[in-house]
Amino acid sequence: MNLVYVGSYDSGISVYARDGARLTLLDRVATPYPSWLLLDRTGQTLYTVDELDSPSVLAFEVAGTGLKLISKAPTGGAAPCHLLLHPAGYLLAANHTGCSVSVHAIGTDGAVGPRVHLLQHSGAEPHPHQVCLAGDLVVVVDLGLDKLIGYRLDPASGELSVAADPFARTQAGAGPRHAVEHPGGRWYVVDELDSTVAVFDPDPSTGVLRQVATVPATLSTVDGVNFPAGILLAADASRLYVSNRGRDSITTFAIDAHADLDPIDEVSTGGSWPRHFAIVEDVMLVANQRSGSIVSFTLDAAGLPRPTGDTVAVGSPTCVLPV
């Protein structure tokens, strides 16, 4: 069975069966503010956060079409909003208002253990928003510091040490939120505060990124507030997708042979405030936070999302995770 997990502020974690673009609710687990969801490689453990002032990371056993809580551990920092499973056996959480990254050991049973390290960011209003991997580097995207910072993780202790600060730097006030890496090595970073997508190339000698271009996150020329949120690469890396909160749209960029971006399409998300979206097979699922809906799209032959008419209601969805 194809499953989709949805985290939401008002409805906990919802489990849906997916038939093409259509979702059918199977189960709902009451857990507070699960703003990010992550499944381990075996598909047997689901990790989430509770985005609170005194928060935890949680591990759920996947039990058929249901979920069973097996462990939780305090992060030590407020409002965790993103997770990374490190191949050395650790779970990392970006604590947005806690200005930190916490590291937790993962047991052989998938349980999340006590925090083994808490890395604090400093400076003018740091806000870590994503933790990702770049080869053997742990890269933290910090929205408040306008930069990406590279760390090395000690496999024995789980401690993080600075390797590249900055790993990349955006324009002042850009507010980098999430990043994706093209197979050719180029990086795309969605900037929440100035409504752009920044393009970076790695320096051949150091691997550190340098910004080479910036493009608007939306095709719209109408004045108004817009805060882009999600960013995804197509499986064949021929398209880049960005969700726009304010414009309430998905913008599609074509990626040419040089990995340059060309905006080619923009479509309404059929709701308000598309915080997150995901692609599975030829289906795009968009979580419209303020309108309380997951709206389904199919990707046409050109890789452009087109609405199917399939929608499910869920309170303040924040993350959608298809399996």
C-alpha positions in Angstrom: 0.0 0.0 0.0 1.2 3.5 -0.8 1.1 5.7 2.3 1.4 9.4 2.9 2.1 10.9 6.3 1.1 14.5 7.0 2.3 16.5 10.0 0.1 19.4 11.1 -0.3 21.9 13.9 -3.9 21.1 14.6 -4.3 17.4 13.7 -1.1 15.7 14.8 0.1 13.1 12.3 -2.4 11.8 9.7 -1.8 8.6 7.8 -3.3 8.4 4.3 -3.5 5.6 1.7 -2.6 7.0 -1.7 -4.2 5.8 -4.9 -2.7 7.9 -7.7 -3.4 11.4 -6.7 -6.3 10.5 -4.3 -5.8 10.3 -0.5 -7.9 8.3 1.9 -7.5 8.8 5.7 -6.5 5.6 7.6 -5.3 6.8 11.0 -4.5 9.9 13.0 -2.0 10.1 15.9 -2.4 12.9 18.5 1.0 14.5 19.0 1.7 18.3 19.4 3.0 20.4 16.5 4.8 17.8 14.4 6.1 20.3 11.9 8.6 18.0 10.2 8.5 14.3 9.4 11.3 11.9 8.4 11.3 8.2 7.7 14.4 6.0 8.2 15.8 4.0 5.3 14.1 0.8 6.5 10.7 2.4 6.5 10.2 1.1 10.1 10.7 4.3 12.1 9.2 7.7 11.6 10.8 10.7 13.3 9.2 14.0 14.1 9.5 17.1 16.3 7.1 18.9 18.5 7.6 22.5 17.6 7.2 23.9 21.1 9.2 26.2 23.4 10.3 23.1 25.4 10.4 20.6 22.6 11.4 17.0 21.8 12.3 14.8 19.0 10.1 11.7 18.8 10.5 8.2 17.2 7.4 6.2 16.1 7.4 2.6 15.1 5.6 2.1 11.8 3.0 -0.6 12.7 1.2 -1.5 9.5 -0.8 1.6 8.7 -0.5 3.0 12.2 2.2 4.6 14.4 3.4 3.6 17.9 5.5 6.0 20.0 8.7 4.3 21.1 10.8 7.2 22.4 11.2 11.0 22.8 14.1 13.2 23.9 14.3 17.0 24.6 16.2 18.9 22.0 17.5 21.6 24.3 16.4 24.3 21.9 13.1 25.9 21.1 10.9 25.3 18.0 12.7 22.5 16.1 11.5 22.6 12.4 13.7 20.2 10.5 15.5 16.9 10.9 18.4 15.0 9.4 19.4 11.4 9.8 23.2 11.2 9.7 24.7 7.9 8.3 26.9 7.6 11.4 23.7 6.9 13.5 22.6 10.3 14.7 19.4 12.4 14.4 20.0 16.1 14.1 17.3 18.8 14.7 17.4 22.4 13.6 16.0 24.5 16.5 14.6 27.6 14.8 14.0 30.0 17.6 16.4 28.1 19.9 19.2 29.2 17.5 20.8 25.8 17.7 21.3 22.3 16.3 20.8 19.3 18.6 22.4 15.9 18.0 20.8 12.6 19.3 22.1 9.1 19.1 19.9 6.5 17.4 19.6 3.0 18.9 19.6 -0.2 16.9 15.8 -0.4 17.4 15.4 3.1 15.9 14.7 4.8 19.2 16.0 8.3 19.6 18.3 8.7 22.6 19.3 11.6 24.8 21.0 14.6 23.3 24.8 14.1 22.9 25.6 17.6 21.6 24.0 21.1 21.3 25.5 23.4 18.8 24.6 27.1 19.4 24.6 29.7 16.6 25.5 33.2 17.5 25.2 36.6 15.8 22.3 38.9 14.9 19.1 36.8 15.2 20.3 33.3 14.1 17.5 31.0 13.0 18.6 27.5 11.8 15.9 26.3 9.4 17.4 23.2 7.7 20.1 20.6 8.3 21.4 18.7 5.2 24.4 16.8 4.0 27.0 17.9 1.5 29.3 14.9 1.1 30.8 14.4 4.6 29.7 17.9 5.7 26.6 18.7 7.8 25.3 21.9 6.3 23.0 24.2 8.4 20.9 26.7 6.5 20.5 29.7 8.9 17.7 32.1 7.8 18.6 34.8 10.3 22.4 34.8 9.6 21.9 34.8 5.8 24.4 32.0 5.4 24.9 28.2 5.2 27.5 26.8 7.7 29.4 23.6 7.2 30.3 21.3 10.1 32.0 18.0 10.6 30.4 15.4 12.8 32.6 13.2 15.0 31.2 9.6 14.4 32.3 8.5 17.9 30.8 11.4 19.9 28.3 13.0 17.7 29.9 16.4 18.3 29.9 19.0 15.5 32.9 21.2 14.7 33.1 24.1 12.3 34.5 23.2 8.9 33.3 26.1 6.7 31.8 29.3 8.0 30.3 30.3 5.7 29.8 27.4 3.4 27.7 29.8 1.4 26.5 33.4 2.0 23.3 34.9 0.5 22.5 38.5 0.0 22.0 40.5 3.2 18.4 40.1 4.4 17.6 37.3 1.9 16.6 34.8 4.6 17.8 31.4 3.2 15.3 28.7 4.2 15.9 25.5 2.4 18.5 24.3 -0.1 18.8 21.5 -2.7 21.9 20.3 -4.6 21.9 19.6 -8.3 23.7 16.3 -9.4 26.3 18.5 -11.2 27.3 20.2 -7.9 25.3 23.5 -8.3 23.1 24.5 -5.3 19.8 26.3 -5.3 18.7 28.1 -2.1 15.2 29.4 -1.6 15.3 32.8 0.2 12.2 33.4 2.3 12.6 37.1 3.1 13.4 38.6 -0.3 11.4 36.1 -2.4 14.3 34.8 -4.5 16.1 31.6 -5.5 19.9 32.0 -5.1 22.2 29.9 -7.3 25.6 28.8 -6.0 28.6 27.0 -7.5 31.3 25.2 -5.5 34.8 26.5 -5.6 36.9 23.7 -7.2 39.7 24.0 -4.7 37.7 24.4 -1.4 34.2 23.2 -2.2 32.8 26.3 -0.5 29.9 27.8 -2.4 29.9 31.2 -4.2 26.7 32.9 -5.4 26.5 33.2 -9.2 22.9 34.2 -9.8 19.6 35.2 -8.2 16.2 34.8 -9.7 12.7 35.8 -8.5 10.8 33.0 -6.8 7.6 33.9 -8.5 6.6 34.9 -12.1 4.1 37.4 -10.8 4.9 41.1 -11.2 2.0 42.2 -9.0 3.1 44.0 -5.8 2.4 42.1 -2.6 4.1 40.1 0.2 5.5 36.7 -0.8 7.5 34.3 1.4 8.7 31.2 -0.6 9.0 28.1 1.5 9.6 24.7 -0.2 12.1 23.8 -2.9 12.4 20.5 -4.8 14.3 19.1 -7.7 12.6 16.8 -10.2 14.0 13.2 -10.1 15.8 13.8 -13.5 17.0 17.3 -12.3 15.3 18.9 -15.3 12.9 21.0 -13.2 13.1 23.0 -10.0 9.9 23.7 -8.0 9.3 26.4 -5.4 6.2 27.0 -3.3 5.2 30.6 -2.7 3.3 31.7 0.5 1.5 34.9 -0.4 1.2 34.2 -4.1 -0.1 30.8 -3.0 1.5 29.1 -6.0 4.1 26.6 -7.3 6.7 28.1 -9.7 8.4 25.7 -12.1 11.9 26.5 -13.4 13.5 24.6 -16.3 17.1 23.6 -15.7 19.3 23.6 -18.8 22.5 21.7 -19.6 24.5 24.3 -17.6 22.1 24.0 -14.6 20.9 27.6 -15.2 17.3 28.4 -14.2 14.5 29.6 -16.5 11.0 30.2 -15.0 8.4 28.6 -17.3 5.2 28.1 -15.3 3.3 29.1 -12.2 0.1 27.5 -10.9 -2.2 28.2 -8.0 -1.9 25.7 -5.1 -5.7 25.7 -4.6 -5.3 26.9 -1.1 -3.5 29.4 1.2 0.1 29.4 2.4 1.8 26.4 0.8 4.3 25.6 3.5 5.6 22.3 2.1 5.1 20.0 -0.8 6.4 16.6 -2.0 6.6 14.6 -5.2 6.0 10.9 -5.6 5.9 9.2 -9.0 4.0 11.8 -11.2 2.0 13.3 -8.3 2.7 16.5 -6.4 1.1 16.9 -2.9 0.9 20.5 -1.6 0.3 21.3 2.1 -1.7 24.6 2.3 -1.2 25.5 5.9 -3.7 28.4 6.3 -6.5 26.9 4.3 -6.1 23.5 6.0 -5.8 21.3 2.9 -3.6 18.9 1.0 -4.1 19.5 -2.7 -3.0 17.0 -5.4 -1.4 17.7 -8.8 -0.2 15.5 -11.6 3.0 16.4 -13.4 2.4 16.5 -17.2 4.8 15.5 -19.9 6.6 18.8 -19.5 7.0 18.3 -15.8 4.4 21.0 -15.0 2.0 20.5 -12.1 -1.7 20.4 -13.0 -4.5 20.2 -10.4 -6.4 16.9 -10.3 -9.4 18.1 -8.2 -8.3 15.8 -5.3 -8.2 17.6 -2.0 -8.3 16.4 1.7 -8.9 18.6 4.7 -6.4 18.6 7.6 -5.8 21.3 10.2 -2.8 23.6 9.5 -0.6 21.0 7.6 3.1 21.7 7.8 4.8 18.7 6.2 3.8 16.0 3.7 5.8 12.7 3.4 4.8 10.2 0.8 6.3 6.7 1.1 
